[in-house]
């Protein structure tokens, strides 16, 4: 059973599932002193259940790398991801694994190589510079005339790179990827800035000022690069 499915199970079914996974776990109340319960029955049960449910999630996420998505369609993966984002659960390990799976599938449909682009972005961060969209295309050996249509948009190459950065607990390295005209000052064009912010919000980032957020992310990339 996957974490997203488990989230919507009725309480009795959840407890049964947890008992099956952890036979030694007890859900019985315990007395704190003779004749008195420390807290009411429902409250005690709820607190024990919350702890058990938390342990159950942890056990699922610790085995996330073993998850087999081969039977799931692209649409199912997208919906799963959307559910996590809607609930604001973008820091759990299973969400990150779903992002990796979606990126892996997207790679099969694109000529731009996500891993090669990530290496180039990391090197730019280490060098304390920005990199252009054209530079990313070159790392994959793809002509810009073909690459430009794969680069931007909600499900484009940059969007998948941003998600990979989040999944791997990296700074948002796409912050230092700009067009040729913005290379000198490291600034994103208006549409690119809006797209970057939109992607960041989906993965759980809180943004009040998009320009200030981009600058902060850009600086975070270079600070990370200095530590490598």
N, C-alpha and C positions, 0 to 999 in steps of 0.2 A: 504493500500500500504506500502511496506517495503522500508527502506532507500536505499537499493542497487538498487531497481527498479527505484526509484525516481531520482537517480543520472543520469540515461541515458535518461530521458524524454526530448523532445524538449522544448525550452524555453516557447513557448505559452502554451503548455500543463502543464508545471510546474506552471506558473502563474495562470492558471485556477484552478489547484489543490489547490494552496495556497489560492486563493480567496474563494474556496468552504470551506476550513478548517477554514479560518479566514475572515468572511464576512465583517468585518469592516476595513480591510486593504486596503489602497488606493495606487494606482500606478501612480496617476497623477503628472505631474510636478508642481512645485510651483515657483512663481517669488520671487526673493530676493529684487528687487527694480523695480519701474515702467520701463517697456520697455526693461529690460535686463533679460536674463536667467543666472543663476549662472554658469552653465556648459552646454555643448551641450546636445541636446535631448537624444542621445544614451547613453552618459556617465551618465547623470542623471538617466535614466531608469535602466541602469546596476547597479548603486550603490544602488538604491532602491531595485532592485530585489535581489541583493546579500544579503542585510540585511533581506529581507523577506524570502529568501531561508534558511538563517542561523536560523531564528526563527522557520521555518517549521521543519528543522532537529532536533532542540532542542525539539520541541513538540513531534516528533516521538520517540526520545530517552528517553524522560521523561516517556513515556508509554511503554518502552521496556519490562518491566516485565509482561505486559499483552499479549505479542505476543504469538500466538498459532502456533507452528510448526508442528502440528500433520499431516498436509497434505503434508509436505515436506519429500522427501526421504533423505537418508544419503548422497547420491551423490550430491543432491541439496544443502544441508547444507555445505558440503565440498567445493563446487564451490563458494558458497556465501563467505565463509571465505577466500578462495584463491583470490577472487576479491578484498576484502578489503585489503589484504596483498599486492597485486600487486600495489594498489594505495597508499600504505603507510598510510592507515586510520585505524591503529590498536589501537587508543586511544579512539575511539568513543564507546558509550555505547552499540550500537547495535552489534558491533563486539564482545564485551565481552559476550553478551547474546548468540550469536551464538556458542562461545567457550564452554559456560556452557551447551548448548543443546547437542553439540557433545560429551562432556564428559559424560553427562547423558546417552546417547545412548550407548557409549562405555562400560559403567559400566554394562550394561545388558549382554554384551558378555564376560566379564572377571570375574574371581573369585577374583582378587585383588580389594580391596575396596578403591576407591579414597579418600573418606572422612576420613577413618581410617588412611590412609597413610598421609594425610594432617595434621591430628592431631599429628601424630608421628613426622613429620618434624617440626612442630611448637614447639613441646616440645624440640626437639634437639636444635633448634635455641635459645630457652629460656635458655637451659642448657649450651649453648656455645660449643656444640660438633658437631661432624659429626655422621651420622647414616649409616648403611650399607643397601644394597639392600635386604639382607637376613632379616634384622630387619623389613623392610617394609612388606615383605612377611609374617612374623610372626604375624604382627598386623591384617592381614586378615585371619590368620589361614591356610595359604596355604604353602605346602611343597615347598622348593626351587627348587626342580627338575621340578615342574610344573610352578612355578612362573617365572623362569628365561626367559622363552620364551615369557612371556607377558610384561616383564619389559622394554626392550630396543626397539630401532627402531623408525622410524618416527611417527608411530601411537601407540607406546607402552605406558605402564603405566606412565613412567617418563615424556614422552612428554605431556600426558594429564594433569599431575600434574603441569608441567611448565605453560601450558595454563591457568589452573585454577588460579594459583598464579597471572598471569597477569590480568585475568578477575576480580579478587577480590582485585586488587591493593596491593598485598603482594609482598615482595621481592621474588626473584626466589629461592624458598626453595630447589629445587632439586640440587642446588649448594653444599649443605652439605650432599648429599647422594652419597656415594662412595662404592667401593668394599672393601672386608675385608682387602686386602693388603694395601689399601690407607687410612685406618681408622686413623692410628697414625699421619700422616702428613696432612691428609685432601685433598689429591691430587686425581684427576681423571686420569684414564688410557687414553691413546691417543685416542682410539675410543670413549670412553665416553665423553671426552672433546670436540671432534669434533661434537658429537651428541648434546651435551648441547648448544654449540655455534650455531649450525644450527637451533635448536628450538628457541633460543633467537633472531636470525636474523629474523625469520618468524614473530615474534610478534613485530618487529620494533626496536630491539636494534641494535645500531651501534657498531661494533666490529672490532678493528684493530689488537689487540693481544689477541688471545683466552685464553692463560694462565693468562694474566693480568686481563682479563675480568672475568674469573672464580674466581680469588682471590678477586676481588672487590665485586662480587656477594656474595661470601661466607662471607666476612666481613659485608656486608649489612645485611645478615641474622642474624648474631650475634648481631649487633647493634640494629636491630629490636627486637630481643629476649630480650635484656636488658631493653627495654622500656615497655615490657609487664607486 
